Amino acid sequence: MKNITVISNKRDSIIEVSHRSSDSGAWIVSRWRKKLWYRERISSHWFNDKEQAYAFAHEMNREHVEKGPLML
């Protein structure tokens, strides 16, 4: 089973942490850009433990809030 925790769901992007219960060593932090009716993955970072993944996701969210909207 895949567990997904949404860290940020802003107007222009989504930051989430995902983890499969069958694989205890893979934590994935993904950032998505919202399009009309779908999402486009901007980045994906893999970690070996929960604490590192959540720390990175919260730092990514903090930087996103400070810099403003995503311009690509």
N, CA and C atoms as a LAMMPS dump frame, in Angstrom:
ITEM: TIMESTEP
0
ITEM: NUMBER OF ATOMS
216
ITEM: BOX BOUNDS ff ff ff
-5.0000000000000000e+02 5.0000000000000000e+02
-5.0000000000000000e+02 5.0000000000000000e+02
-5.0000000000000000e+02 5.0000000000000000e+02
ITEM: ATOMS id mol type element x y z
1 1 1 N 0.831 -1.172 0
2 1 2 C 0 0 0
3 1 3 C 0.881 1.243 0
4 2 1 N 0.505 2.228 -0.806
5 2 2 C 1.269 3.456 -0.913
6 2 3 C 0.646 4.525 -0.019
7 3 1 N 1.466 5.104 0.844
8 3 2 C 1.024 6.171 1.739
9 3 3 C 1.533 7.498 1.202
10 4 1 N 0.649 8.468 1.055
11 4 2 C 1.02 9.789 0.542
12 4 3 C 0.608 10.845 1.55
13 5 1 N 1.551 11.723 1.88
14 5 2 C 1.281 12.854 2.76
15 5 3 C 1.538 14.13 1.979
16 6 1 N 0.537 14.977 1.851
17 6 2 C 0.679 16.243 1.148
18 6 3 C 1.213 17.275 2.138
19 7 1 N 2.374 17.829 1.815
20 7 2 C 3.008 18.846 2.666
21 7 3 C 2.481 20.231 2.296
22 8 1 N 2.31 20.476 1.012
23 8 2 C 1.84 21.769 0.54
24 8 3 C 0.961 21.566 -0.688
25 9 1 N -0.162 22.246 -0.71
26 9 2 C -1.064 22.184 -1.86
27 9 3 C -1.42 23.616 -2.227
28 10 1 N -0.459 24.301 -2.81
29 10 2 C -0.648 25.696 -3.185
30 10 3 C -1.285 25.778 -4.564
31 11 1 N -1.572 26.969 -4.965
32 11 2 C -2.229 27.19 -6.241
33 11 3 C -1.379 26.704 -7.424
34 12 1 N -0.056 26.903 -7.367
35 12 2 C 0.788 26.587 -8.512
36 12 3 C 1.562 25.278 -8.386
37 13 1 N 1.658 24.687 -7.182
38 13 2 C 2.4 23.424 -7.062
39 13 3 C 1.97 22.63 -5.835
40 14 1 N 2.343 21.344 -5.861
41 14 2 C 2.033 20.415 -4.772
42 14 3 C 3.342 19.76 -4.346
43 15 1 N 3.57 19.68 -3.035
44 15 2 C 4.73 18.972 -2.494
45 15 3 C 4.185 17.844 -1.637
46 16 1 N 4.653 16.607 -1.919
47 16 2 C 4.145 15.459 -1.175
48 16 3 C 5.258 14.469 -0.877
49 17 1 N 5.068 13.721 0.211
50 17 2 C 5.977 12.643 0.614
51 17 3 C 5.216 11.34 0.442
52 18 1 N 5.821 10.382 -0.28
53 18 2 C 5.174 9.087 -0.467
54 18 3 C 6.083 7.964 0.015
55 19 1 N 5.447 6.867 0.407
56 19 2 C 6.166 5.726 0.978
57 19 3 C 5.324 4.474 0.793
58 20 1 N 5.954 3.411 0.346
59 20 2 C 5.257 2.12 0.239
60 20 3 C 5.556 1.311 1.491
61 21 1 N 4.523 0.773 2.105
62 21 2 C 4.708 -0.001 3.334
63 21 3 C 5.504 -1.274 3.074
64 22 1 N 5.52 -1.768 1.847
65 22 2 C 6.281 -2.978 1.525
66 22 3 C 7.777 -2.699 1.369
67 23 1 N 8.17 -1.438 1.17
68 23 2 C 9.579 -1.068 1.009
69 23 3 C 9.941 -0.046 2.077
70 24 1 N 10.533 -0.491 3.145
71 24 2 C 10.803 0.393 4.282
72 24 3 C 11.958 1.355 4.033
73 25 1 N 12.709 1.188 2.958
74 25 2 C 13.878 2.024 2.721
75 25 3 C 13.724 3.056 1.635
76 26 1 N 12.528 3.345 1.197
77 26 2 C 12.341 4.32 0.119
78 26 3 C 11.271 5.338 0.479
79 27 1 N 11.697 6.55 0.721
80 27 2 C 10.805 7.681 0.971
81 27 3 C 11.025 8.663 -0.167
82 28 1 N 9.958 9.091 -0.83
83 28 2 C 10.068 9.92 -2.024
84 28 3 C 9.375 11.26 -1.786
85 29 1 N 10.114 12.348 -2.04
86 29 2 C 9.548 13.693 -1.971
87 29 3 C 9.378 14.166 -3.403
88 30 1 N 8.141 14.453 -3.79
89 30 2 C 7.832 14.868 -5.156
90 30 3 C 7.225 16.257 -5.163
91 31 1 N 7.553 16.986 -6.213
92 31 2 C 6.944 18.299 -6.409
93 31 3 C 6.248 18.275 -7.759
94 32 1 N 5.002 18.696 -7.774
95 32 2 C 4.163 18.656 -8.964
96 32 3 C 3.693 20.053 -9.322
97 33 1 N 3.517 20.307 -10.603
98 33 2 C 2.935 21.554 -11.075
99 33 3 C 1.532 21.239 -11.582
100 34 1 N 0.58 22.029 -11.164
101 34 2 C -0.798 21.832 -11.611
102 34 3 C -0.98 22.411 -13.002
103 35 1 N -1.585 21.629 -13.857
104 35 2 C -1.982 22.09 -15.192
105 35 3 C -3.505 22.136 -15.208
106 36 1 N -4.104 22.198 -16.351
107 36 2 C -5.558 22.303 -16.424
108 36 3 C -6.258 21.183 -15.672
109 37 1 N -6.114 19.954 -16.103
110 37 2 C -6.782 18.826 -15.462
111 37 3 C -5.808 17.714 -15.085
112 38 1 N -4.517 17.99 -15.115
113 38 2 C -3.53 16.978 -14.738
114 38 3 C -2.375 17.627 -13.984
115 39 1 N -1.452 16.795 -13.52
116 39 2 C -0.281 17.283 -12.797
117 39 3 C 0.989 16.858 -13.539
118 40 1 N 1.999 17.728 -13.525
119 40 2 C 3.286 17.456 -14.153
120 40 3 C 4.353 17.403 -13.052
121 41 1 N 5.124 16.322 -13.021
122 41 2 C 6.16 16.198 -11.993
123 41 3 C 7.328 17.115 -12.331
124 42 1 N 7.717 17.939 -11.361
125 42 2 C 8.844 18.85 -11.529
126 42 3 C 10.119 18.214 -10.995
127 43 1 N 10.014 17.602 -9.81
128 43 2 C 11.194 16.973 -9.227
129 43 3 C 10.791 15.798 -8.349
130 44 1 N 11.765 14.922 -8.133
131 44 2 C 11.56 13.751 -7.295
132 44 3 C 12.871 13.45 -6.579
133 45 1 N 12.831 13.389 -5.252
134 45 2 C 14.033 13.126 -4.451
135 45 3 C 13.77 11.921 -3.564
136 46 1 N 14.726 10.989 -3.547
137 46 2 C 14.574 9.741 -2.797
138 46 3 C 15.422 9.78 -1.536
139 47 1 N 14.856 9.245 -0.432
140 47 2 C 15.551 9.209 0.86
141 47 3 C 15.418 7.825 1.483
142 48 1 N 16.329 7.532 2.417
143 48 2 C 16.329 6.23 3.081
144 48 3 C 15.54 6.21 4.379
145 49 1 N 15.253 7.367 4.942
146 49 2 C 14.454 7.362 6.17
147 49 3 C 13.454 8.514 6.209
148 50 1 N 12.482 8.339 7.055
149 50 2 C 11.335 9.245 7.156
150 50 3 C 11.748 10.652 7.58
151 51 1 N 12.627 10.759 8.56
152 51 2 C 13.015 12.061 9.094
153 51 3 C 13.686 12.924 8.034
154 52 1 N 14.596 12.318 7.242
155 52 2 C 15.266 13.072 6.176
156 52 3 C 14.262 13.538 5.127
157 53 1 N 13.347 12.675 4.752
158 53 2 C 12.364 13.016 3.722
159 53 3 C 11.466 14.168 4.174
160 54 1 N 10.963 14.09 5.396
161 54 2 C 10.087 15.155 5.886
162 54 3 C 10.846 16.459 6.099
163 55 1 N 12.077 16.393 6.56
164 55 2 C 12.884 17.605 6.726
165 55 3 C 13.111 18.274 5.373
166 56 1 N 13.439 17.49 4.357
167 56 2 C 13.65 18.04 3.019
168 56 3 C 12.361 18.628 2.456
169 57 1 N 11.246 17.951 2.627
170 57 2 C 9.963 18.43 2.105
171 57 3 C 9.567 19.753 2.762
172 58 1 N 9.757 19.859 4.063
173 58 2 C 9.411 21.108 4.75
174 58 3 C 10.36 22.231 4.343
175 59 1 N 11.632 21.923 4.132
176 59 2 C 12.584 22.93 3.662
177 59 3 C 12.212 23.384 2.245
178 60 1 N 11.839 22.455 1.388
179 60 2 C 11.411 22.79 0.031
180 60 3 C 10.181 23.693 0.076
181 61 1 N 9.256 23.409 0.961
182 61 2 C 8.058 24.232 1.11
183 61 3 C 8.423 25.627 1.602
184 62 1 N 9.321 25.711 2.573
185 62 2 C 9.758 27.003 3.097
186 62 3 C 10.392 27.846 1.995
187 63 1 N 11.266 27.24 1.186
188 63 2 C 11.909 27.972 0.092
189 63 3 C 10.882 28.422 -0.938
190 64 1 N 9.903 27.585 -1.213
191 64 2 C 8.86 27.927 -2.183
192 64 3 C 8.047 29.132 -1.701
193 65 1 N 7.729 29.158 -0.421
194 65 2 C 6.952 30.268 0.138
195 65 3 C 7.766 31.56 0.091
196 66 1 N 9.074 31.481 0.402
197 66 2 C 9.919 32.67 0.403
198 66 3 C 10.161 33.216 -1
199 67 1 N 10.357 32.333 -1.983
200 67 2 C 10.67 32.766 -3.344
201 67 3 C 9.442 33.154 -4.142
202 68 1 N 8.282 32.704 -3.726
203 68 2 C 7.07 33.014 -4.457
204 68 3 C 6.7 31.913 -5.431
205 69 1 N 5.774 32.189 -6.345
206 69 2 C 5.282 31.171 -7.267
207 69 3 C 6.366 30.604 -8.168
208 70 1 N 6.13 29.411 -8.638
209 70 2 C 7.05 28.715 -9.52
210 70 3 C 6.972 29.292 -10.92
211 71 1 N 8.097 29.702 -11.46
212 71 2 C 8.144 30.251 -12.813
213 71 3 C 9.042 29.371 -13.673
214 72 1 N 8.446 28.548 -14.512
215 72 2 C 9.218 27.707 -15.439
216 72 3 C 8.804 27.975 -16.86
